[in-house]
């Protein structure tokens, strides 16, 4: 839609559907002022005919992302670092017990947070890769999750959400002793930029709008660390059976998890949405079940213009 004003008898276009700002001369200061919205009264009802910037839809694009020219803020509906890997279970010959594989930790997260940006700047966005499962029977370490990170060429670092820690085992032997099992710890959040806690967008949204409470936590402006994975330890008695340990759930335990692993013939399940990988169980008269990989990191966001 184009908007026109009459200048000395000639109609001149002051905006167009292809974009651009609209300015008006302030009669007091004699400076150009940017118009955020333009309305006309139609049959007693005010209707919008121009909005400087409409809030975009959500996207998950990573890599180099250019902020729209008229945007000045970003709403991160959710983001999480990736989960750490779980470890294999193990059965012994003559150790007087069997070992459950410990679970991986989950990644740090943000849910429904808003940051100021500079229109037109390039963002660098990366999501973490889930940690690999641990495979050595009596000693070793699974893969740790990696961070989900966003930064701006002008804004600088916005946040880094560390991935969940790797599970590990040590000190075991084929005929004993039983190994020590250590679950992966939760990742921590490094929040470098200041968050907006009160705002209004040019198309009428505020922090109280329901669309700012639809992330995994369900409340506006939420952040937190990941949590430690499960650790069922060892069972007593030769040829006992013990289930694999669960991976840690992400988003404060509300989403993104890995199931318990390794009962007889049952594999561990992979982590999801930054959740830790599960450990494998110890099977009766057989080798231990394998652990699983941690869940990948993720991010979902949209651009706004606040006033």
N, C-alpha and C positions, 0 to 999 in steps of 0.2 A: 504494500500500500504506500502511495506517495502522499506527502503533505505539502501544501502550498500556502504562501502568504502573498498579499498584494503589495508590491513595492513600486510607488509612483505610477500606478495604473497598470503595472505588469505583474502577472502571476509568476512567482519564482518558487521552484521546488526546494524544500528544506530537508527532505528525507526521502528515502526510497526503500523498497523491499530488499534491495541488495545490501543494506546495512549502512553504517555510519552514524555519527552523533548528530543531534539536533541542538542548536544553540539559540538563546534568546538574549537580547540586550537588556541588562539591568539598568533601569533609568536612574538609580541612585548612584551606583558605582561606575556605570558606563563600562562594564566588563561583560564579556560573553559568559553565560552560565549554561552548563549542560542540563538539558531536560531529560529526566529519567522516564517520565510517562506523560502521555498526552491523552485527554479525554474530551468527548463531546457529549452534549445532553441531547438525547433522542427520546422524544415523547415523555419527558420527565425523568428519564433514566440515564445516568452517566454511563457511557460506554468507552472502553479503551480503544484508541485508534493508533497508538504508538507506545511501545515499551522498549527502552534502551537495550535490555538484555533479558531473555527468558531463560530460566533455570533449565539446564540441559537434562537429558536422560542419563541414567547410570551407565557406566562402562567399566571394563576390566582391562583396558589396553595397557601394556607395559612397554618398556623401552623409552624412547624420547617422545614426549607428548607435549604439544604446544597449547598453552592456555589460550582460550578465545580472547580476542582483543578487548572486548568489553566486560569480561569477567574479572572479578577481584577476590574471589574466595573459592575454596574447594571443600566439598562435603564428602568425607570418607565414611561411607555407610558401614563398611567393615574392612579390616585388614588384620592379618596374622602372620607371624613367622612360621616356618615349617616345623614339623615334629621330628624328634629324634627316633632312631631305629631301635627296635626290640631285639632281644637276643635269643639264640636257640636254647631249647632245653637239652639236658644231657642225662643219660643213664650210665651207670658205672658197672663194673664187673663185681667187685667185692668191696664196696665202700660203706655199706650199711645205710644207704639212702640214695635219693635221686634229686636232681636240681631243676627247678622251674626257671625258665628264661625271664629275666626282668624286662619291664616295659620302658619305652622311651618317653622323655618329657615332651610337653606341648609348648608351642610358641607363644610369645607375648602378643597382645592384641590391642586394637582400638575399635570402638563401636560408636558410630554417629558422632564424629568430631568434625569441627569446621576450622579451617585455617585461612588466613589472609594470603593472597597471592598478588602478583603483578600481571596485568593483562599482557598477553603476547610472549611471556617468558617461556622457556623450555623447561619442562620437568623431566627428571630421570626417575623412572619407576621400575623396581625389580621385585619379584616375589621369590621367596626361598624354596629350595629343593629339599624334599624329605630325606632324612638320614637313612642310610642303608642298614639292613639287618646284620647283626653280628653272627659269625659262623664258627668261630673256633670253639671247641668243646670245653676246655678247661681254663683258658686264659685268653682274653681279647676284649676289644671294644667295638661296639657298633658305630655307625655313622651319626654324627650330630646334625640336627637341622640347621639350615642357614637362614639369614635374616631377610625380612621384607623391608624395603627401604624406599623412601621418596624424598627427593630434594629438588630445589629450583635453582636455575641459573642466577636469578636475582634474589630470591627469597633465602637461598641456602638450605641447609639440612632441615627437614621437617620432622621426620622421625625415622628410627631404626628399630624394628621389632625383632629381637633375637630369636633364633630357632630354639627348639627344645634340645636338651642335652642328650647325649648318647648313653645307652645302658652299657654295662661292662661286667666282666666276670674275672676272677683271679684265684689262684691258689689251689686249683683242683688237680686230681690225677686219676688215671684210669682205674686204679684200685684204691683210691682215696689219697688224701682227704677230700671231703666234699668241698666244692668251690664256694667262694664268697660271691654273692650276686649284688650288684648295685644298679638301681634304677636311674634313668636319666632325669635330670632336674629341669625345671621350667625355665624358659627364656625370659629375659627382662626387657622392658621397653625403655628406649632412650628417646625422650620427647623434646626435641630441640626448639621448635617454634611455639609461639604462644597461641593458644586456642581461643576462638571467639565464643563467648558465652551468652551474648545478647546481640541480636541483629534483626534487621528487616531487609528483605531483598526487594529489588525494584518491581518484581511481579507479585509482591505481597506476602511472601512466606516469612515466618519468624521461627525462632528456635522452639516454639511451642507447637509447631505444626506436626501432625502425626508422622509425616515423612521423615522426621528427624528422630524417630523412636522405633524404626523398623529393622535396625541391625540386630545381631544375635543377642545382645544384652537387653535390648528393649527400653533403654533409657538414653537420653541425650548426654553426650560428652562423657563417655565411659572409656577407661583404659585399664590395663592390668597386665600382670606377668602370667606366664604359663605355670603349669603345675608339674609336680614330680610323677613319674610313671609308677605303676604297681610293682610290687616285689613279693612274690609268694614264698621266696626262699627255697629251702630244702625240706623234703619229707624224710621221716625216719623209718629205717628198716629196709633191708635189701629188697629190690624189686617192688618197692612202693610206687604209687603213681601220683603225680601232682600236676595240676593244670598250669598252663602258661599264665603269665601275669599280664594284666591289661595295660595298654598304652594310656597315657594321660589324655583326658579330654581337654579341648581348647575352649577359648572364650569363657573362662571362669567355670568350666565344667558344663556349659550349656549346649555346646555343639562341637563337632569335630572330634571323633574319638576312634580308638581301635579296640576291637573286641578281645576278650581273653583268648589265648591261643592254646593249641596243642593238647587236647585230650587224646585218647587213643585214636590215631588216624585222622585227627581234625587239625587242619593247619591254622596258624594265627592269621588274623585279618589285618589288612593294611590300615594305617591311619588315614584320616580324612580331615580336610580343612585345618591343617596345622596340628592335628592330634598326634600323639606318639604312636609308634609302631608297637605291636604286642609281642610278648615273649612266647616262646614255644614251651610246650609241656614235656614232662618226662614220661615216657611210655613204659609200661610193664614188659620186661623181656625184649626190649627193642631200643633203637636209637631215639634220641630226643627229637621232638618236632621243631621245625625251623621257626625262627622269629620272623617279623615282618617289617616293612619299611614305614617310615613316618609319613604323615600326610603333608602334601605340598602347601606352601604359603599361598595367600590370596589377597586381592584388594578389589574393592568396588567403590566407585566415586562418581561425582557429578560436579559441574561448575556453576557458580552463582555470581550475582552482582549484589552486594549489600550497600546500604546507604546509611 
